[in-house]
Amino acid sequence: MPTLDVNRYRVTGGKFSLSSVDPGDVQDWKKGPARERFSENKEAIIELQEKLYAEGKQSLLFVFQAMDAGGKDSTIRELCSGINPQGCRVSSFKVPSKEELAHDFLWRIHQQTPAKGMIRIYNRSHYEDVLIVKVHGWASSQLIEKRYGHINDFERLLTDHGTQVVKVMLHISPEYQLEQFRDRLTESRNWWKFNPDDLTERKRWDEYMETFETALNRCSMDEAPWYVVPSERKWFRLLVVSQVMRDALERMNPQYPEPSFDTKEWTPERLESGHSGLPQALQE
């Protein structure tokens, strides 16, 4: 198989430009080998998630951001397939409710952070408050500027308390987005995915790219990195995202906890040897 370099998509240095990542990039990969590696990554993620859940000492927060039709839903669906739902949750952040608007912008986010032993996936996130809010001018420029610092402090708080934070932008072109919108209108079963308001937002594409670049550069930290993943080939998108998640879990290196009982006393052989051979606790 070819070598996969995910670090080329990691935002570092504070001078990152979205133009440096081709949304159609696949490195030297073909679909077949990519799907095979994706399956390998999934098996590793499932095993690591079980260890994470059993260990119960740390957690993973995996954030997805993208323009409309960027592939967030389908990527999350395939990434989570096979993972024990007891140890993984998905939170989707849409237009804030009246109650949420009555609090600070991180209030609703903090309630959905992962407990120890859990993987939590965000479908959109607190970054909406420095993306769409900034583009539409729903908050002052002074407040937006402060929010970058608030976000960094929030993510440091999480990492200080045992949560690994990884953030992924699924990168597409406006041409690809329009193609996806057209596909949604070709079959009635996909009509629900189409929102005419999305066409209005397309007119602000350049503004969104500028706000994304600012957020990526201001909020990609060693302890909470951003990755910009080429997403116009679904199979390559899944390969890269699964590798990023696998790498994060492997860095965390979760371990099964040591048993709280004497393994020499509690053996399968003794369980099968009859009542007299069992420990006293089981005989009672």
TIPALUM-8457 format. One line per field, with one value per residue (C-alpha): x, y, z; residue in one letter. Coordinates in nm, 3 decimals, decimal comma, padded with zeros to 5 digits. Example, Ala and Ser with C-alpha at 12.3 -4.5 7.8 and 13.67 -1.06 7.14 Angstrom:
2
east = (01,230/01,367)
north = (-00,450/-00,106)
up = (00,780/00,714)
res = (a/s)
! end
This chain:
284
east = (00,000/00,115/00,230/-00,039/00,082/-00,190/00,047/00,042/-00,317/-00,240/-00,262/00,062/00,256/-00,030/00,008/-00,205/-00,397/-00,683/-00,543/-00,252/-00,483/-00,640/-00,992/-00,955/-00,618/-00,580/-00,200/-00,103/-00,400/-00,657/-01,006/-00,952/-00,643/-00,794/-01,107/-00,889/-00,684/-01,005/-01,130/-00,801/-00,830/-01,187/-01,084/-00,809/-01,047/-01,304/-01,039/-00,895/-01,243/-01,313/-00,989/-01,074/-01,418/-01,281/-01,000/-01,234/-00,958/-00,948/-01,170/-01,164/-01,347/-01,354/-01,490/-01,623/-01,674/-01,749/-01,945/-02,289/-02,262/-01,908/-01,983/-02,007/-02,310/-02,190/-01,838/-01,965/-02,202/-01,927/-01,672/-01,908/-02,032/-01,927/-01,821/-01,994/-02,263/-02,214/-01,878/-01,950/-02,192/-02,262/-02,374/-02,519/-02,526/-02,789/-02,944/-02,926/-03,249/-03,385/-03,246/-02,904/-02,893/-02,957/-02,617/-02,260/-02,179/-01,989/-02,267/-02,443/-02,109/-01,969/-02,275/-02,191/-01,824/-01,722/-01,714/-01,408/-01,393/-01,603/-01,561/-01,776/-01,816/-01,938/-02,131/-02,062/-01,948/-01,851/-01,669/-02,002/-01,976/-01,666/-01,779/-02,143/-02,188/-01,890/-01,993/-02,343/-02,229/-02,445/-02,182/-01,944/-01,593/-01,458/-01,655/-01,556/-01,193/-01,230/-01,399/-01,082/-00,918/-01,224/-01,217/-00,848/-00,892/-01,192/-01,004/-00,702/-00,936/-01,057/-00,709/-00,588/-00,860/-00,784/-00,975/-00,784/-00,927/-00,896/-01,069/-01,132/-01,247/-01,382/-01,253/-01,450/-01,472/-01,781/-01,808/-01,824/-02,085/-02,308/-02,277/-02,390/-02,687/-02,789/-02,765/-02,996/-03,264/-03,248/-03,412/-03,713/-03,560/-03,286/-03,509/-03,510/-03,134/-03,181/-03,238/-03,285/-03,118/-02,794/-02,783/-02,787/-02,497/-02,302/-02,285/-02,071/-01,823/-01,517/-01,619/-01,657/-01,315/-01,161/-01,331/-01,232/-00,869/-00,872/-01,027/-00,791/-00,484/-00,598/-00,722/-00,494/-00,282/-00,046/-00,294/-00,598/-00,490/-00,690/-00,672/-00,801/-00,902/-00,952/-01,312/-01,418/-01,336/-01,541/-01,315/-01,006/-01,189/-01,279/-00,923/-00,771/-01,031/-01,009/-00,630/-00,646/-00,882/-00,674/-00,355/-00,521/-00,636/-00,297/-00,130/-00,369/-00,268/-00,564/-00,512/-00,744/-00,755/-00,591/-00,844/-00,970/-00,978/-00,727/-00,708/-00,553/-00,856/-01,120/-01,042/-01,269/-01,149/-01,273/-01,608/-01,644/-01,514/-01,831/-01,970/-01,699/-01,422/-01,567/-01,457/-01,666/-01,843/-01,994/-02,088/-02,302)
north = (00,000/00,360/00,570/00,792/01,130/01,285/01,544/01,734/01,825/01,940/02,315/02,446/02,768/03,017/03,093/02,820/02,883/02,665/02,703/02,482/02,178/02,044/01,925/01,652/01,527/01,150/01,137/00,814/00,609/00,412/00,330/-00,042/-00,014/00,289/00,095/-00,190/00,042/00,208/-00,134/-00,194/00,144/00,070/-00,259/-00,078/00,202/-00,049/-00,225/00,101/00,233/-00,078/-00,024/00,345/00,259/-00,013/00,208/00,498/00,753/00,964/01,058/01,174/01,472/01,458/01,771/01,796/02,123/02,171/02,373/02,235/01,907/01,856/01,500/01,531/01,304/01,021/01,033/01,014/00,732/00,515/00,607/00,507/00,186/-00,107/00,102/00,003/00,272/00,254/00,422/00,667/00,958/01,204/01,561/01,778/02,153/02,336/02,681/02,756/02,751/03,045/02,894/02,838/03,196/03,312/03,169/03,213/03,046/02,756/02,666/02,419/02,282/02,206/01,996/01,764/01,703/01,337/01,170/00,966/00,650/00,799/00,915/01,218/01,334/01,684/01,740/02,115/02,272/02,581/02,696/02,799/03,100/03,225/03,109/03,169/03,417/03,617/03,599/03,727/03,984/03,841/03,936/04,229/04,194/04,265/03,971/03,739/03,828/03,731/03,404/03,264/03,294/03,153/02,850/02,789/02,815/02,582/02,320/02,348/02,295/01,972/01,845/01,930/01,700/01,402/01,473/01,451/01,708/01,664/01,885/01,810/02,039/01,846/02,056/02,086/02,330/02,536/02,334/02,010/02,155/02,256/01,906/01,760/01,997/01,884/01,519/01,586/01,707/01,408/01,161/01,228/01,036/01,300/01,606/01,641/01,710/02,015/02,357/02,651/02,873/02,685/02,856/03,193/03,088/02,983/03,348/03,407/03,129/03,354/03,506/03,159/03,052/03,361/03,299/02,931/03,024/03,265/03,009/02,735/02,950/03,099/02,775/02,493/02,402/02,114/01,985/02,043/02,034/02,109/01,892/02,006/01,686/01,670/01,551/01,532/01,159/00,993/00,688/00,905/01,126/00,818/00,690/01,012/01,074/00,716/00,742/01,069/00,911/00,594/00,797/01,002/00,692/00,527/00,836/00,810/00,443/00,327/00,006/-00,253/-00,205/-00,454/-00,704/-00,640/-01,013/-01,296/-01,438/-01,757/-01,819/-01,727/-01,950/-02,104/-02,449/-02,394/-02,271/-02,596/-02,823/-02,827/-02,657/-02,772/-02,626/-02,276/-01,986/-01,944/-01,637/-01,839/-02,134/-01,904)
up = (00,000/-00,054/00,239/00,389/00,513/00,730/00,875/00,547/00,636/00,989/01,051/01,205/01,222/01,217/00,845/00,694/00,370/00,248/-00,103/00,005/00,024/-00,295/-00,200/-00,465/-00,339/-00,292/-00,261/-00,445/-00,327/-00,523/-00,402/-00,337/-00,114/00,058/00,152/00,277/00,497/00,620/00,734/00,916/01,084/01,188/01,351/01,541/01,647/01,774/01,985/02,116/02,199/02,408/02,601/02,645/02,784/03,013/03,140/03,219/03,273/02,954/02,662/02,301/02,149/01,768/01,600/01,243/01,055/00,686/00,439/00,351/00,154/00,280/00,393/00,770/00,815/00,590/00,733/01,091/00,999/00,850/01,114/01,397/01,235/01,451/01,750/02,073/02,119/02,496/02,450/02,168/02,132/01,850/01,923/01,647/01,704/01,504/01,547/01,921/02,120/02,317/02,637/02,480/02,355/02,711/02,812/02,690/02,355/02,516/02,763/02,535/02,412/02,755/02,840/02,550/02,626/02,666/03,005/03,092/02,885/02,605/02,247/02,165/01,804/01,724/01,401/01,386/01,709/01,905/01,592/01,442/01,673/01,491/01,146/01,048/01,332/01,205/00,838/00,917/01,171/01,449/01,706/01,723/01,583/01,932/02,077/01,792/01,856/02,222/02,128/01,970/02,309/02,484/02,252/02,310/02,687/02,673/02,475/02,706/03,000/02,841/02,763/03,114/03,247/03,025/02,702/02,374/02,131/01,752/01,495/01,127/00,849/00,550/00,261/-00,064/-00,355/-00,445/-00,768/-00,573/-00,338/-00,629/-00,775/-00,443/-00,430/-00,779/-00,675/-00,381/-00,620/-00,856/-00,615/-00,396/-00,107/-00,090/-00,110/00,266/00,253/00,030/00,180/-00,059/00,201/00,130/-00,210/-00,036/00,183/-00,129/-00,231/00,078/-00,007/-00,008/00,324/00,474/00,349/00,504/00,840/00,830/00,769/01,060/01,296/01,182/01,233/01,562/01,719/01,602/01,904/01,977/02,234/02,008/01,640/01,327/01,016/00,676/00,495/00,116/00,088/-00,275/-00,290/-00,017/00,004/00,058/00,307/00,513/00,491/00,624/00,895/01,023/01,032/01,226/01,481/01,506/01,556/01,830/02,018/01,981/02,127/02,422/02,458/02,671/02,868/03,014/03,393/03,622/03,765/04,118/04,195/04,219/03,866/03,996/04,215/03,962/03,663/03,395/03,507/03,860/03,733/03,540/03,819/04,023/04,330/04,572/04,361/04,347/04,564/04,876/04,734/04,451/04,674/04,884)
res = (m/p/t/l/d/v/n/r/y/r/v/t/g/g/k/f/s/l/s/s/v/d/p/g/d/v/q/d/w/k/k/g/p/a/r/e/r/f/s/e/n/k/e/a/i/i/e/l/q/e/k/l/y/a/e/g/k/q/s/l/l/f/v/f/q/a/m/d/a/g/g/k/d/s/t/i/r/e/l/c/s/g/i/n/p/q/g/c/r/v/s/s/f/k/v/p/s/k/e/e/l/a/h/d/f/l/w/r/i/h/q/q/t/p/a/k/g/m/i/r/i/y/n/r/s/h/y/e/d/v/l/i/v/k/v/h/g/w/a/s/s/q/l/i/e/k/r/y/g/h/i/n/d/f/e/r/l/l/t/d/h/g/t/q/v/v/k/v/m/l/h/i/s/p/e/y/q/l/e/q/f/r/d/r/l/t/e/s/r/n/w/w/k/f/n/p/d/d/l/t/e/r/k/r/w/d/e/y/m/e/t/f/e/t/a/l/n/r/c/s/m/d/e/a/p/w/y/v/v/p/s/e/r/k/w/f/r/l/l/v/v/s/q/v/m/r/d/a/l/e/r/m/n/p/q/y/p/e/p/s/f/d/t/k/e/w/t/p/e/r/l/e/s/g/h/s/g/l/p/q/a/l/q/e)
! end
